[in-house]
Amino acid sequence: MRAGNIMKTHKHILLNLVAVVLALAWLVPLVWMIGTAFTEGSYTMSLIPHTRPTFENLRYVWNAVPFGRYYMNTMIVVAGTFSVQFVTVTMAAYALAVLKFKGEKLMFIIIFIQLIIPNDVLISPNYMTLGDLGLTDTKLGIMIPFFGSAFGIFLLRQMFKTIPAALSEAAVIDGCNTFQVITNIYVPSSRAAYISFGLVSISYHWNNFLWPLIVTNSTENRTLTVGLALFAKSKEAVMQWANVCAATFIISMPLVIAFFIFQKKFINSFISSGIK
């Protein structure tokens, strides 16, 4: 019995060491980027600034590239996409989790299959469709292909299934219609799942590069990732790792901060919804 406990303790320590090593491996690029971003006139990347830390790189990058416009474009795309997704995935998840209709299982299978189809496969048909609609080089054109989310539907469907049917039945008895049941029962009870889906959706569209690059060609509609790629290839950034890292820092910090704020709810929502 004692030997078994010792084995479990050693196994627990080993797992913790592996987790620490993986965490450090994940942190090294981030620390490296931050250290170089605040290094004055750096032509090489360094974990720790070898000169006095400076904000000059951030000021230079912000003034050299219209990052203010790129930030606004990205926030519009991210907020607009998630706002529409919030409605579409909620309605679809409620239908699949609560309502009973013919072809329900087939519909769920079709949506589930979309999870394994890369978005890059749909670039050509989506672009041709936007061209026919005259929506290329527009913020709406960036958002439209993502107004639905198979992942969001799957996540919320699993969450909605954990909510007791007695709650919605009691609400109906009290005179609530379907819309009121969804907004007063299912949405508040699934707050953690919405936070998780929000983080996934926001981080994906904040970091999305290929689709905005293809569909836009003007500063008025470019997003942060496209702006960073263009800046990295410009003469202002040639061999200037400090400037490139400063631009990367400007783009990545909002997501890093958001994740650390909501990480506990993010993890708990996947556990409670049955996704391992």
MINUBA-465405 format. One record per residue: residue number from 1; x, y, z of N, C-alpha, C in turn. Coordinates in steps of 0.1 Angstrom, whole numbers, plus 5000, padded with zeros to 4 digits. Example, Ala and Ser with C-alpha at 12.3 -4.5 7.8 and 13.67 -1.06 7.14 Angstrom:
2
SITE:1:5132:4943:5078:5123:4955:5078:5132:4967:5078
SITE:2:5128:4978:5071:5137:4989:5071:5129:5000:5079
This chain:
276
SITE:1:5008:4988:5000:5000:5000:5000:5009:5013:5000
SITE:2:5019:5012:5009:5028:5024:5010:5036:5025:4997
SITE:3:5040:5014:4991:5048:5015:4978:5039:5021:4967
SITE:4:5026:5017:4967:5017:5023:4958:5015:5038:4959
SITE:5:5015:5043:4971:5014:5057:4973:5026:5064:4969
SITE:6:5038:5058:4971:5050:5064:4967:5051:5065:4952
SITE:7:5046:5054:4945:5046:5054:4930:5036:5066:4925
SITE:8:5025:5067:4932:5016:5078:4927:5022:5092:4929
SITE:9:5029:5093:4941:5036:5106:4943:5046:5109:4933
SITE:10:5055:5099:4930:5065:5101:4919:5059:5104:4906
SITE:11:5048:5097:4903:5041:5100:4890:5035:5114:4890
SITE:12:5030:5118:4901:5024:5132:4902:5035:5142:4900
SITE:13:5047:5140:4906:5058:5149:4905:5063:5150:4891
SITE:14:5064:5138:4884:5069:5137:4871:5059:5145:4861
SITE:15:5046:5143:4863:5037:5150:4855:5038:5165:4857
SITE:16:5040:5169:4869:5042:5184:4872:5054:5189:4865
SITE:17:5065:5181:4865:5077:5186:4859:5076:5187:4844
SITE:18:5069:5177:4838:5066:5178:4824:5058:5190:4820
SITE:19:5047:5193:4829:5039:5205:4827:5047:5218:4827
SITE:20:5056:5218:4837:5065:5230:4839:5074:5232:4827
SITE:21:5080:5221:4822:5088:5222:4810:5081:5227:4798
SITE:22:5069:5221:4796:5061:5226:4785:5056:5240:4786
SITE:23:5053:5244:4798:5049:5258:4800:5061:5268:4797
SITE:24:5073:5264:4802:5085:5272:4799:5088:5273:4784
SITE:25:5086:5261:4777:5088:5261:4763:5079:5270:4755
SITE:26:5066:5271:4761:5056:5280:4755:5060:5294:4758
SITE:27:5065:5297:4769:5068:5311:4773:5080:5317:4767
SITE:28:5090:5308:4763:5103:5314:4758:5101:5323:4746
SITE:29:5093:5319:4736:5091:5328:4724:5084:5341:4729
SITE:30:5075:5340:4738:5068:5352:4743:5077:5362:4750
SITE:31:5085:5356:4759:5095:5364:4766:5106:5370:4757
SITE:32:5110:5362:4748:5120:5366:4738:5115:5378:4730
SITE:33:5102:5377:4725:5096:5388:4718:5095:5401:4726
SITE:34:5090:5400:4738:5089:5411:4747:5103:5418:4750
SITE:35:5113:5409:4753:5126:5414:4756:5132:5422:4744
SITE:36:5130:5417:4732:5135:5423:4720:5128:5436:4717
SITE:37:5114:5436:4719:5106:5447:4716:5110:5460:4724
SITE:38:5116:5458:4736:5120:5469:4744:5135:5471:4744
SITE:39:5142:5466:4734:5156:5467:4733:5159:5478:4723
SITE:40:5168:5487:4726:5170:5499:4717:5179:5494:4705
SITE:41:5175:5497:4693:5183:5494:4681:5188:5480:4680
SITE:42:5179:5470:4681:5184:5456:4681:5183:5450:4667
SITE:43:5194:5445:4663:5195:5437:4651:5194:5422:4653
SITE:44:5195:5419:4666:5194:5405:4670:5183:5403:4681
SITE:45:5178:5391:4683:5167:5389:4692:5174:5384:4705
SITE:46:5168:5389:4717:5174:5385:4730:5163:5383:4740
SITE:47:5165:5374:4749:5156:5371:4760:5155:5383:4769
SITE:48:5166:5389:4772:5167:5400:4782:5173:5412:4775
SITE:49:5167:5424:4775:5173:5436:4768:5187:5438:4773
SITE:50:5197:5440:4764:5211:5442:4767:5214:5457:4769
SITE:51:5204:5465:4767:5205:5479:4770:5193:5484:4778
SITE:52:5193:5496:4782:5181:5501:4790:5168:5499:4782
SITE:53:5158:5493:4789:5145:5492:4782:5140:5505:4777
SITE:54:5134:5505:4765:5129:5517:4759:5115:5515:4752
SITE:55:5107:5525:4752:5094:5525:4745:5095:5531:4731
SITE:56:5107:5534:4727:5109:5541:4714:5105:5532:4702
SITE:57:5107:5519:4703:5103:5510:4693:5088:5510:4691
SITE:58:5081:5510:4702:5066:5510:4701:5061:5523:4695
SITE:59:5067:5534:4698:5063:5547:4693:5067:5548:4678
SITE:60:5078:5543:4674:5082:5543:4660:5073:5534:4652
SITE:61:5070:5522:4656:5061:5513:4648:5047:5519:4647
SITE:62:5042:5525:4658:5028:5530:4658:5027:5542:4648
SITE:63:5038:5550:4647:5037:5561:4638:5041:5557:4624
SITE:64:5049:5547:4622:5054:5543:4609:5043:5536:4601
SITE:65:5034:5529:4608:5023:5521:4602:5010:5526:4608
SITE:66:4999:5526:4600:4986:5530:4605:4980:5519:4614
SITE:67:4987:5516:4625:4981:5506:4634:4968:5510:4641
SITE:68:4966:5523:4642:4953:5528:4648:4942:5523:4639
SITE:69:4943:5525:4626:4933:5521:4616:4932:5506:4616
SITE:70:4943:5499:4616:4943:5484:4616:4936:5479:4629
SITE:71:4939:5485:4640:4932:5481:4653:4917:5483:4651
SITE:72:4913:5494:4646:4898:5497:4645:4892:5487:4636
SITE:73:4898:5484:4624:4893:5474:4615:4892:5461:4621
SITE:74:4902:5457:4628:4902:5443:4635:4891:5443:4645
SITE:75:4890:5453:4653:4879:5453:4664:4865:5452:4658
SITE:76:4863:5459:4647:4850:5459:4640:4847:5445:4635
SITE:77:4857:5439:4628:4856:5425:4623:4853:5415:4634
SITE:78:4861:5416:4645:4860:5406:4656:4846:5408:4663
SITE:79:4843:5420:4666:4830:5423:4673:4818:5420:4665
SITE:80:4819:5424:4652:4807:5421:4643:4805:5406:4641
SITE:81:4816:5399:4638:4815:5385:4636:4810:5378:4648
SITE:82:4815:5381:4660:4810:5374:4672:4796:5378:4676
SITE:83:4792:5390:4673:4778:5394:4676:4768:5385:4668
SITE:84:4771:5384:4655:4762:5375:4647:4763:5361:4651
SITE:85:4775:5356:4653:4777:5342:4658:4769:5339:4671
SITE:86:4769:5349:4680:4762:5347:4692:4748:5343:4690
SITE:87:4741:5350:4680:4727:5347:4677:4726:5334:4670
SITE:88:4734:5332:4659:4732:5320:4651:4735:5307:4658
SITE:89:4746:5307:4666:4750:5294:4673:4740:5292:4684
SITE:90:4735:5302:4691:4725:5300:4701:4712:5294:4696
SITE:91:4707:5299:4685:4695:5293:4679:4697:5279:4674
SITE:92:4709:5277:4668:4711:5263:4662:4713:5253:4674
SITE:93:4721:5257:4684:4724:5248:4695:4711:5245:4703
SITE:94:4702:5255:4704:4689:5252:4711:4681:5242:4703
SITE:95:4680:5244:4690:4672:5235:4682:4678:5221:4683
SITE:96:4691:5219:4683:4697:5206:4683:4697:5200:4697
SITE:97:4697:5208:4707:4697:5202:4721:4684:5200:4727
SITE:98:4674:5208:4723:4661:5208:4730:4650:5203:4721
SITE:99:4649:5209:4709:4638:5206:4700:4639:5192:4694
SITE:100:4628:5186:4691:4628:5173:4685:4622:5174:4671
SITE:101:4629:5171:4660:4624:5173:4647:4630:5162:4638
SITE:102:4624:5160:4627:4629:5150:4617:4642:5154:4611
SITE:103:4652:5145:4611:4665:5148:4605:4674:5155:4615
SITE:104:4670:5155:4628:4679:5162:4638:4693:5156:4638
SITE:105:4694:5143:4639:4707:5136:4640:4715:5139:4627
SITE:106:4709:5138:4616:4716:5141:4603:4721:5155:4603
SITE:107:4713:5164:4608:4717:5178:4608:4729:5180:4617
SITE:108:4729:5173:4629:4740:5174:4638:4753:5168:4632
SITE:109:4752:5157:4625:4763:5151:4618:4769:5160:4608
SITE:110:4761:5167:4600:4766:5176:4590:4773:5187:4596
SITE:111:4768:5193:4607:4775:5204:4614:4788:5199:4620
SITE:112:4787:5187:4626:4800:5181:4632:4811:5179:4622
SITE:113:4807:5175:4610:4817:5172:4599:4824:5185:4595
SITE:114:4817:5196:4596:4823:5209:4593:4835:5213:4602
SITE:115:4835:5206:4614:4846:5209:4623:4860:5204:4617
SITE:116:4859:5194:4609:4872:5188:4604:4875:5193:4590
SITE:117:4867:5202:4584:4870:5208:4571:4877:5221:4573
SITE:118:4890:5222:4568:4898:5234:4570:4891:5246:4563
SITE:119:4891:5258:4569:4886:5269:4563:4892:5273:4549
SITE:120:4905:5269:4548:4913:5273:4536:4907:5266:4524
SITE:121:4900:5255:4526:4894:5248:4514:4883:5256:4508
SITE:122:4877:5265:4516:4865:5272:4511:4869:5286:4506
SITE:123:4882:5289:4506:4886:5303:4502:4881:5306:4488
SITE:124:4884:5297:4478:4880:5300:4464:4865:5303:4462
SITE:125:4857:5293:4467:4842:5296:4465:4837:5308:4473
SITE:126:4843:5310:4484:4838:5322:4492:4842:5335:4485
SITE:127:4855:5335:4479:4859:5347:4473:4851:5350:4460
SITE:128:4848:5339:4452:4840:5341:4440:4826:5346:4444
SITE:129:4820:5341:4455:4807:5345:4459:4807:5360:4463
SITE:130:4818:5364:4471:4819:5378:4475:4821:5387:4462
SITE:131:4828:5382:4452:4830:5390:4440:4817:5392:4433
SITE:132:4809:5382:4432:4796:5383:4426:4787:5393:4434
SITE:133:4788:5394:4447:4780:5403:4455:4787:5417:4456
SITE:134:4799:5418:4451:4805:5431:4452:4810:5435:4466
SITE:135:4814:5425:4473:4818:5427:4487:4833:5425:4490
SITE:136:4841:5423:4479:4855:5422:4481:4861:5436:4486
SITE:137:4871:5435:4494:4878:5447:4500:4868:5455:4508
SITE:138:4860:5447:4516:4851:5453:4526:4852:5446:4539
SITE:139:4849:5452:4550:4849:5445:4563:4838:5435:4564
SITE:140:4826:5438:4557:4816:5428:4557:4820:5415:4550
SITE:141:4828:5417:4539:4833:5406:4532:4842:5397:4540
SITE:142:4850:5403:4549:4858:5395:4558:4849:5387:4568
SITE:143:4838:5393:4572:4830:5386:4583:4820:5376:4578
SITE:144:4814:5378:4566:4803:5369:4562:4806:5354:4562
SITE:145:4817:5349:4558:4819:5335:4558:4820:5329:4572
SITE:146:4821:5337:4582:4822:5332:4596:4810:5335:4605
SITE:147:4799:5339:4598:4787:5342:4606:4781:5330:4613
SITE:148:4784:5318:4608:4781:5306:4615:4793:5299:4620
SITE:149:4792:5291:4631:4803:5284:4636:4799:5270:4641
SITE:150:4805:5260:4634:4802:5246:4638:4807:5243:4652
SITE:151:4819:5249:4655:4824:5247:4669:4815:5253:4679
SITE:152:4810:5265:4677:4802:5272:4687:4789:5264:4688
SITE:153:4783:5259:4678:4771:5251:4679:4773:5239:4687
SITE:154:4784:5232:4684:4787:5219:4691:4789:5222:4706
SITE:155:4797:5232:4709:4800:5235:4723:4787:5239:4731
SITE:156:4779:5247:4725:4767:5252:4732:4756:5241:4733
SITE:157:4756:5232:4722:4746:5221:4723:4750:5212:4734
SITE:158:4762:5209:4736:4766:5201:4747:4763:5207:4761
SITE:159:4764:5221:4761:4761:5228:4774:4746:5228:4776
SITE:160:4739:5231:4766:4724:5231:4767:4718:5218:4772
SITE:161:4724:5207:4768:4719:5194:4772:4721:5191:4787
SITE:162:4730:5199:4793:4732:5197:4808:4722:5205:4816
SITE:163:4714:5214:4810:4704:5222:4817:4692:5214:4818
SITE:164:4687:5212:4831:4674:5204:4833:4662:5210:4825
SITE:165:4655:5200:4819:4643:5204:4811:4633:5210:4820
SITE:166:4633:5207:4833:4623:5212:4842:4623:5227:4843
SITE:167:4635:5233:4841:4636:5248:4842:4628:5255:4830
SITE:168:4630:5249:4818:4623:5255:4807:4608:5252:4808
SITE:169:4605:5241:4812:4590:5237:4814:4584:5246:4824
SITE:170:4591:5249:4835:4585:5259:4845:4584:5273:4839
SITE:171:4593:5277:4831:4592:5290:4824:4581:5291:4815
SITE:172:4578:5280:4807:4567:5279:4798:4554:5280:4806
SITE:173:4553:5273:4817:4541:5274:4825:4538:5288:4830
SITE:174:4549:5295:4833:4548:5309:4838:4545:5319:4826
SITE:175:4544:5314:4814:4540:5322:4803:4551:5327:4794
SITE:176:4563:5321:4795:4574:5325:4786:4573:5318:4773
SITE:177:4576:5326:4762:4577:5320:4749:4591:5314:4747
SITE:178:4593:5309:4735:4606:5302:4732:4617:5312:4733
SITE:179:4616:5324:4728:4627:5334:4728:4630:5337:4743
SITE:180:4620:5339:4751:4622:5342:4765:4628:5331:4773
SITE:181:4625:5318:4769:4631:5307:4775:4646:5306:4772
SITE:182:4649:5309:4760:4664:5309:4756:4671:5320:4763
SITE:183:4666:5332:4763:4673:5344:4769:4673:5344:4784
SITE:184:4663:5338:4790:4662:5338:4805:4667:5326:4812
SITE:185:4668:5315:4804:4672:5302:4810:4685:5297:4805
SITE:186:4685:5295:4792:4697:5288:4786:4709:5297:4784
SITE:187:4707:5309:4780:4719:5318:4779:4725:5321:4792
SITE:188:4718:5325:4802:4725:5328:4815:4731:5316:4821
SITE:189:4725:5304:4819:4730:5292:4825:4743:5287:4818
SITE:190:4745:5292:4806:4757:5288:4798:4767:5299:4797
SITE:191:4768:5308:4806:4777:5319:4806:4792:5315:4803
SITE:192:4796:5304:4811:4810:5300:4809:4813:5295:4795
SITE:193:4803:5288:4789:4805:5283:4776:4806:5294:4766
SITE:194:4798:5305:4768:4798:5316:4759:4812:5324:4760
SITE:195:4817:5324:4772:4830:5331:4774:4841:5323:4767
SITE:196:4840:5309:4768:4850:5301:4761:4849:5303:4746
SITE:197:4837:5302:4741:4835:5304:4726:4839:5318:4722
SITE:198:4836:5328:4730:4840:5341:4727:4855:5343:4726
SITE:199:4863:5336:4735:4877:5337:4735:4883:5330:4722
SITE:200:4877:5318:4719:4881:5311:4707:4878:5319:4694
SITE:201:4866:5324:4693:4862:5332:4682:4870:5345:4680
SITE:202:4872:5352:4691:4879:5365:4691:4894:5362:4687
SITE:203:4900:5352:4694:4914:5350:4691:4916:5345:4676
SITE:204:4907:5337:4671:4908:5332:4657:4907:5344:4648
SITE:205:4897:5352:4649:4895:5363:4639:4905:5374:4642
SITE:206:4910:5376:4654:4921:5386:4656:4934:5381:4649
SITE:207:4937:5368:4649:4949:5363:4644:4948:5359:4629
SITE:208:4935:5358:4624:4933:5354:4610:4941:5362:4600
SITE:209:4948:5356:4592:4957:5363:4582:4953:5360:4568
SITE:210:4952:5348:4564:4951:5344:4550:4938:5350:4543
SITE:211:4927:5348:4550:4914:5353:4544:4914:5369:4543
SITE:212:4917:5376:4553:4918:5391:4552:4928:5395:4541
SITE:213:4939:5388:4540:4949:5392:4530:4944:5390:4516
SITE:214:4936:5380:4514:4931:5377:4500:4919:5387:4497
SITE:215:4911:5390:4506:4898:5397:4503:4900:5412:4504
SITE:216:4911:5417:4510:4913:5432:4511:4925:5436:4504
SITE:217:4925:5449:4499:4937:5454:4493:4938:5469:4496
SITE:218:4932:5474:4506:4933:5488:4510:4935:5490:4525
SITE:219:4942:5501:4528:4944:5503:4543:4931:5505:4551
SITE:220:4921:5510:4544:4908:5512:4551:4902:5499:4556
SITE:221:4906:5488:4551:4899:5475:4554:4909:5464:4559
SITE:222:4922:5467:4559:4932:5457:4563:4931:5455:4578
SITE:223:4934:5443:4583:4934:5440:4597:4949:5440:4602
SITE:224:4950:5438:4615:4963:5439:4622:4973:5429:4616
SITE:225:4969:5416:4614:4978:5406:4609:4984:5409:4595
SITE:226:4975:5414:4587:4979:5418:4573:4989:5430:4574
SITE:227:4985:5440:4583:4994:5451:4585:5008:5448:4590
SITE:228:5008:5438:4599:5021:5433:4605:5029:5427:4594
SITE:229:5023:5418:4586:5031:5412:4575:5036:5422:4565
SITE:230:5029:5432:4562:5033:5442:4552:5045:5450:4559
SITE:231:5043:5453:4572:5054:5461:4579:5067:5453:4579
SITE:232:5066:5439:4582:5077:5431:4584:5085:5430:4571
SITE:233:5079:5432:4559:5085:5432:4546:5090:5446:4541
SITE:234:5086:5456:4549:5089:5470:4544:5104:5474:4548
SITE:235:5108:5484:4542:5122:5489:4544:5124:5494:4559
SITE:236:5113:5498:4566:5114:5502:4579:5118:5491:4589
SITE:237:5115:5478:4585:5117:5467:4594:5128:5458:4589
SITE:238:5135:5461:4579:5146:5452:4574:5157:5451:4584
SITE:239:5159:5438:4589:5169:5435:4599:5167:5442:4612
SITE:240:5156:5448:4614:5153:5455:4627:5143:5446:4635
SITE:241:5149:5436:4642:5140:5427:4650:5133:5434:4661
SITE:242:5139:5445:4666:5132:5452:4677:5119:5458:4672
SITE:243:5119:5464:4660:5107:5470:4654:5096:5459:4651
SITE:244:5101:5448:4645:5092:5437:4642:5085:5431:4655
SITE:245:5094:5429:4665:5088:5424:4678:5079:5434:4685
SITE:246:5082:5447:4683:5074:5458:4689:5060:5457:4682
SITE:247:5060:5456:4669:5047:5455:4662:5039:5442:4666
SITE:248:5047:5431:4668:5040:5419:4673:5035:5420:4687
SITE:249:5042:5427:4695:5038:5430:4709:5025:5438:4709
SITE:250:5024:5448:4701:5012:5456:4700:5000:5448:4696
SITE:251:5002:5438:4687:4991:5430:4682:4987:5419:4692
SITE:252:4996:5413:4699:4994:5401:4706:4990:5403:4721
SITE:253:4994:5414:4727:4991:5417:4741:4976:5417:4745
SITE:254:4967:5423:4737:4953:5422:4741:4948:5408:4743
SITE:255:4952:5399:4734:4947:5385:4735:4954:5378:4747
SITE:256:4966:5380:4750:4973:5374:4761:4967:5379:4774
SITE:257:4964:5391:4775:4957:5397:4787:4943:5391:4789
SITE:258:4936:5390:4778:4922:5384:4779:4923:5370:4783
SITE:259:4932:5362:4778:4933:5348:4782:4936:5346:4797
SITE:260:4945:5354:4802:4949:5353:4816:4937:5357:4825
SITE:261:4929:5366:4820:4918:5370:4828:4907:5360:4829
SITE:262:4904:5353:4817:4893:5344:4816:4898:5329:4816
SITE:263:4910:5326:4819:4915:5312:4817:4908:5302:4825
SITE:264:4904:5306:4838:4897:5296:4846:4883:5293:4841
SITE:265:4876:5303:4837:4863:5300:4831:4864:5293:4818
SITE:266:4874:5296:4810:4877:5290:4797:4878:5275:4799
SITE:267:4886:5271:4808:4889:5256:4811:4877:5250:4817
SITE:268:4870:5256:4826:4859:5250:4833:4847:5248:4824
SITE:269:4845:5256:4814:4834:5255:4805:4835:5242:4796
SITE:270:4848:5239:4792:4850:5227:4784:4847:5215:4792
SITE:271:4851:5215:4805:4849:5204:4814:4834:5202:4817
SITE:272:4827:5213:4819:4813:5211:4822:4804:5208:4810
SITE:273:4809:5211:4798:4802:5208:4786:4805:5194:4781
SITE:274:4814:5187:4787:4817:5173:4784:4828:5172:4773
SITE:275:4835:5183:4770:4845:5182:4760:4859:5180:4767
SITE:276:4865:5169:4765:4878:5166:4771:4890:5169:4762
